[in-house]
């Protein structure tokens, strides 16, 4: 319950999808590749390797556009208690979670071959 209150509080401060999409710094190239692989493989194991949904919902721009960016960020970082969505905070920084949200809202890049 505290997580949901934090998300509501952050969104009330004006954290918007557009702000996160514009302000998220790009990680170094090696880290970007690692994050892309993480999302495509690890997140893809539940959300589908094409991110079109599976056990978890689709992570496509059209399905995420109406969701507050701060909510998406904190769902990535803190997970969703009582669901299969784990917290990824041990594996990434807040800035990296912002970058992932921005990429998801644009259409997530493919993994480099």
Legacy VTK file of the C-alpha trace (Angstrom):
# vtk DataFile Version 3.0
C-alpha trace
ASCII
DATASET POLYDATA
POINTS 113 float
0.000 0.000 0.000
2.866 2.407 0.776
4.302 1.943 -2.723
1.015 2.962 -4.334
0.858 6.064 -2.125
4.428 6.970 -3.124
3.529 6.618 -6.801
0.421 8.765 -6.369
2.450 11.387 -4.529
5.151 11.458 -7.221
2.620 11.754 -10.018
0.894 14.587 -8.152
4.214 16.457 -8.176
4.062 16.576 -11.943
6.198 13.635 -12.957
4.803 12.999 -16.405
5.449 10.559 -19.195
6.765 13.360 -21.388
9.151 14.644 -18.715
10.733 11.257 -18.148
10.947 10.541 -21.869
12.771 13.821 -22.471
15.014 13.876 -19.402
16.285 10.312 -19.222
20.027 10.285 -19.906
21.297 7.578 -22.225
23.452 5.015 -20.432
26.905 4.215 -21.794
26.710 2.009 -24.933
27.722 -1.198 -23.111
25.163 -0.602 -20.354
22.480 0.260 -22.916
23.063 -3.126 -24.563
22.859 -4.833 -21.161
19.584 -3.078 -20.337
18.110 -3.888 -23.743
19.054 -7.541 -23.261
17.605 -7.499 -19.725
14.275 -6.128 -20.905
14.086 -8.366 -23.973
15.129 -11.549 -22.155
14.310 -11.199 -18.453
11.239 -8.981 -18.712
10.321 -10.770 -21.939
10.069 -14.069 -20.082
6.777 -12.773 -18.608
5.826 -9.906 -20.928
6.655 -11.842 -24.092
9.925 -11.696 -26.026
8.292 -9.204 -28.392
6.820 -7.374 -25.352
3.304 -7.997 -26.699
2.202 -9.657 -23.462
2.191 -13.069 -21.856
1.925 -13.743 -18.127
2.454 -9.972 -17.747
0.780 -7.254 -19.801
2.089 -5.905 -23.095
4.846 -3.293 -22.814
4.104 -1.435 -26.034
3.761 2.341 -26.512
0.013 2.086 -27.154
-0.610 0.069 -23.975
1.628 2.246 -21.770
0.842 5.731 -23.079
-1.942 6.421 -20.559
0.089 5.234 -17.567
2.059 7.790 -15.502
5.785 7.466 -16.194
6.578 7.588 -12.480
4.241 4.650 -11.912
6.013 2.658 -14.634
9.421 3.548 -13.200
8.524 2.490 -9.665
6.823 -0.662 -10.878
10.125 -1.575 -12.538
12.196 -0.671 -9.495
9.926 -1.922 -6.693
7.857 -4.598 -8.409
4.230 -5.233 -7.526
3.778 -7.018 -4.209
1.403 -9.953 -4.395
2.017 -10.446 -8.117
4.671 -12.121 -10.253
6.296 -8.709 -10.940
9.616 -8.676 -9.056
11.604 -5.610 -8.010
14.490 -4.823 -10.373
16.048 -2.142 -8.162
18.992 -4.388 -7.205
19.971 -4.543 -10.877
19.598 -0.940 -12.052
19.625 2.679 -10.990
16.649 5.033 -11.003
18.118 6.809 -14.043
18.330 3.479 -15.871
14.687 2.727 -15.002
13.776 6.172 -16.396
15.675 5.307 -19.590
13.837 1.975 -19.889
10.471 3.737 -19.473
11.417 6.283 -22.149
12.439 3.471 -24.516
9.246 1.513 -23.853
7.178 4.607 -24.624
9.020 5.052 -27.936
8.992 1.387 -28.925
11.710 -0.654 -27.262
14.865 -1.278 -29.320
15.731 -4.747 -30.547
18.669 -6.623 -29.097
21.913 -6.202 -31.071
22.911 -9.364 -32.890
LINES 1 114
113 0 1 2 3 4 5 6 7 8 9 10 11 12 13 14 15 16 17 18 19 20 21 22 23 24 25 26 27 28 29 30 31 32 33 34 35 36 37 38 39 40 41 42 43 44 45 46 47 48 49 50 51 52 53 54 55 56 57 58 59 60 61 62 63 64 65 66 67 68 69 70 71 72 73 74 75 76 77 78 79 80 81 82 83 84 85 86 87 88 89 90 91 92 93 94 95 96 97 98 99 100 101 102 103 104 105 106 107 108 109 110 111 112
